[in-house]
Amino acid sequence: MAKSKRETGSGRGSIRRDRMKPGRSRKRQNGATGAQAAFKVKDLSRLLGCDYLGDGEVEIRGAASLEDAREGDIVFAAQSKFLSLLETTKASAAVVPPGTGGQKIPVLEAENPHLAFIRIVELLYKPGRPPAGIHKTAAVDKAARIAESASVGANSVIGERVEVGEGTVIFPLVTLYPDVKVGRGCVIHSNVSVREGVRIGDRVIIHNGAVIGADGFGYIKEEDGTHRKIPQKGTVIIEDDVEIGANTCLDRAALSETVIRRGVKIDDLVMVAHNVEVGENTILMAQVGIAGSSKIGKSVLLAGQAGVADHVQIGDRVIVSGKTGVIKSVPAGTHVAGYPHLEVHDWRKIWVLLPRLHELFKDVRRLKENK
């Protein structure tokens, strides 16, 4: 049996999950559903591969904030200014940076306490999943291929030639149009609509109300002033490990593909227009809008309500501040803000001066009058 660092000087346990014997389970609390496990501090140390100080036998059954914690909960303190709160917290253990020293409760030492805390939450709480199989009220076409371990919820509609991979969960009231392909381990929540021919990779999460593959917004004006619809015959491709927020819309391409690359995270109420490509590990926050045929690089951050004009290229690792209007291409590694967008340092200078413009104008006018 492993001993704590205080007892042995190391405290680093094995991280092999198959050696763990979690404690009793109980129903998850705080309104969520699913199973909740219990782990001893020393067990968490092994699973995370980090050191611990204090009593390794203390049992952890939940995770909470420093202020709301109770007995059996674990908390985290990533910054030194929060460490004093460990003296008054009711939590049973905490995750802290290395070298913090002993506390009144057992602590796990992690280089990134917040990340370690998230991993603990994932161990403690397992979200409820429906059993494999097709609900009796689901309408599944005979030509569809649904993996035996997949789940299709009540009143969902699965079209012709649809493919659904192993372990994928389709909640009630989902519609998959013909020729949709969904990979393994995906979760598609209620009221999602996936249009014809869309391809979805593995471990993709799509939240409630999202629409994937609707027609792109394209029209040609006729001589009589009416608008003729441009056919939208392309598709949407979503690669692995993507998460798409509630009521987000990803439009299909006119002729080719709208592409969401691996690891992209999209917030609620985001609009991605036709023929757009979003690079790996990019984050699109709430109410972002990207116009047609723009290309977003890898590891880009588009903050809330930012807008990108059509046919724009944004380089890798660009940061676009909230409410920014990007009207032309942005080179890699740049941070931009404002409308029209400027390099963030220039934008800050302007906004320092802007409240003073009226006084400066009056000074200039007085100087002219006194010439």
N, C-alpha and C positions, 0 to 999 in steps of 0.2 A: 504494500500500500504506500502510495507516494506521500511524502510529508511536505509541509509548507516550506517556503524559502526561509522563514524564520527558524525552522527546525533543522534544515539540511544545507541551507546556503544556496540552493538552486531553485527548487519549486517548479521546474519546467516538466510538465507531464507529457505523456504520449498524446498525439492528436488523432489516433485511430478511433473512428466512431464505433467500429464493431466491438470494441472492448467496453463500451459504456453500458451501464444498466440504469437507465433513468428511473427516477422514483415514480410514485403514484401519479396518475393523471386526474385532472378535474376539468370541468367545463370552463372554457375561456370566459372571462368577465368583460366588463365595460362595454356591453352591447354587441361584441363580436361573437362569431360562432366558430366552432372547431374545438380541437383538443388542446389542453394546456398541460405541459409536462413539468416535472420538478427535477432539478439537478443540484448536487452539492457544489460548493465553491471549487473544490479540488477537481471535480469532473469538468467544470467549465474551463478550468486552467488547462486540462489536457486537450479539450476540444479546440480551444483557441490557440494553444501553443504559447501561452504567456505565463509569467510568474504570478504568484499570489502571496499575500502576507496575511497572517491571522489564522483563524480556525477554518480549516478546509472542510469540516463536516457540516457547516451551516448549510441548510437547504434553501434553495432559491426557487420560488414558484411563480414569480411575476416580475415585470419590469415597469418602472414608473419614473416620473420626474422627481427631482430632489424635494420639491414642496409637497407632492401628493403621495409619496411613498409610504408604505406601511410594512409591518413585519412580514418577511418572506419575499420582499421585492428587492431588486437590484437597481441601482442608479448609476449615472456616470457624471464625472466632473472633468471636463476637458481642459479647463483653464484654472490657473492658480486662484483667481478671485472667487471661484466657487467652492474651493476646498473647505473653507470655514463652515459651509453649510452641512458638511458631513458630521459636524459635532452635534447638530440638532435634528438631522433627518431620522425618521423612523425606519429607514431601510435596513435590510439585513446585510447588505454588501454593496460595494461600489467598484466601478472601473475608473482608474486614475492613470495619469502619466507615470512613467518610471521615475524612481528616485523621490517620490512624494513623501515617503516615510510612513510609519505606522499610523493607523487611525483607530478609532474606537470600535469600528466594524471591520470585518475582513475586506481586503481590496485585491482586485486583479490589476496588474500593471501592464498597460498596453501603450505602444507608441502612438496609436491613434485611438483614444478612448471612445470616441463617438462611433467609429467603424466597428470596434469590438462590441460595443453595446448593441448595435444593430444585429450583429451575428448572434448575440445571445437572445435577442428578441425572436429571431428566426428559429432558434432552437426551442424556445419556450412555447411559442404559439404556432400551431399548425392550422392553417385555414381550412374550414370545412369544405369538402368536395363531394359532389353527388356521386353515387355509385356508377360504375360503368354500365353502359347499355343505352337503349333508345326508349324514351318515354312513350307510352302507348298513344298519347295525343300528338306526338310529333309526326309531321308529314315528310317522309323520306322517300325520295324517288328510288325506284328499283335499280336504276343504273348507278346510284351513288355507292361509294365504297367507304364504309365507316369501320375503323379499327375496333377490335373487340374490347380493348381497354378504354376506348373513348366513351364520353357521355354526351347524350343529346337530350336537352331538357324539354319540358312540356310546351306544346304549341310552336315549336321551332319548325322551320321549313327548310328542307335540304333538297336542292335542285338536282337536275340530271348531271351525271358524271362528276359530281362533287367528290373530293377525296379528303378524308379527315384522318390524321395520324394518331399513333399510339399515345394514350394518356391525355389527349386533348379534351377539355371540358367546354361544352357549348350549353350555356344556361338557357332558360326558357325565353321564348319569343325572339329568337335570333333567326334571321333569314340569310341563307347562303344561296345566291343565284347559281345557275348552271355553270359548270366547268371551273368552279372555285377549287383551289387546292390549299389545304391547311396542314401544316406540319405537325410535329410531335410536341406534346407538353404545352400546348397553347391553352389560354383561357379567354373565351369570348363571352362577355357579359350580356345581359338581357337588352333587347331592343337595338342590337347592332345589326346593320344591314351591310352585307358584302356583295358587291355587284359581280356580274358575269366575268369569268376569266381571271379574277384577281388571284395572285399567288402569295401565300403567307408562309413564312419560314417556321422554324422551331422556337418554342418557348416565347411566343409572342402573346402579350396581354392587350386586349382591346376592351375598353371600358364602355359603360352603358351609353347607348344613343349614338355612337360613332357611325359614320357612313363612309365606307371604303369603296372607291371606284365609281362614284357618281360622274355624270358627264361633266367635262370641263366647260367653262363658260366662254364660248366662242361663237361669234356671229359676224356675218358680212352684210353690210347695208346695201339694200337694193336701190335702184334708181327712184322707185316710188316712195322711198323713206322707210320701208319695212325692213326687218332684219331676218336674214336667212341663217338658220342654224348650221354651224360647221359640224359635220359628223365627228363623233368622238369614238373612234374605233380601237384605241389603244387599251392599255391596262394599267394596273398598279402592282408593283412588286414590293413586298415587305420582307426584309431579310431577318435573320435570327435575332432573338433577344431584344426585340423592339417592344416598347410600351406606348400605347395610344390612349389619350385621355378621353373623358366623356364628352359627347357632342362635338367631337373633332371631325373634320371632313378632309379626306384625301381624294382629289379628283383624278380620274383616269386621263391618260394622255390622248391627244387627238389621233396620233398614228403609231406612236411607239410605246414608251413606258414612263410612268411616274415611279420613282425609285426611292425607297426609304432604306438606307443601308443599315448594316448590323449595329446593334447597340444604341440606336437612336431612342431618345425619351421625349415624348410629346405630351404636353399638358392638355387640360380641357380647353375646348372652344378655340382650337387652332384651325386655320385654313391653309391647306397646301394645294395650290392650283395645278393644272395639267402640265405635264412634261417636266416637272421640277425633280431635281435629284438632291437628296439630303444625305450628307456624308456621315461616315461612321462616328458613333458616340457623340453626336450633336444633340443639344438640348433646345427644344422649342417651348417656351413658356406661354402662359395663358394669353389668348387673344392675339397671338402672332399671326400675321398674314403674309404669305409668300405668293407673288404673282407668277404667271405662267413662264415656263422655260428658264427659270433661274436655277443656278447651281450653288448649293451650300456645301462648304468643305467639311473636313473632319474636325471633331471636337470644337465646334462652334457653339457659342451661347447666344441665343436670341431671347432677350428679356421681354417681359410682358408688354403687349400691345405694340411691339416693333413691327414695322411693315417693310417689305422688300419689293421693289419694282420689278417689272418683267425683264427677262433676258439679262439679269445681273449675275455676276459671279462673286461669291464671297469666299475668301481663302481660308485655309485651315487655321484653327485656333483664334478666330476673330471673336471679339465680344461686342455685341450690339446692345446698348443700354435701352431700358424701357422707353416706349413711345418714340423711338428713333425711326426716321424715315430714310431708308437706304435707297438712293436713286441712281447710283452707279456702282461699278465693281469696287470691291474693297480688298486690298492686298492682305496676305496671310499675316497673322500675329498682331493685327491692328485692333484698337479699342475705339469705337465710334459712338457718337451720341448726337441728339438734336435733329431738327428738320430744316433744310436738307442736312444730311449727316455730315459731321466734321470729326476729325481726330479729337479724342476726348479732351486733351489738354487745351486745344484751341477753343472747343465748346465751353469749357469752364471759364476761360478768360472772358469770353463774350458775356457769359451770364453774370460774372462779377461786375462788368461794366454796365449791363443793361439797366439796372435800377437807377443808375446815375446819369443816364442819357439826358433826361429832361433838364437837370441842373447844369450839365455840360452845355446843352443847347442855349440855355439862358446866359451862361457865361460868355459863350461865343458871340451872342447877339449884343451883349453889353460892350464887348470889346470892339465890335464893328461900329456901334453908335458913338463910341468915345474916340474914334480915330481922328 
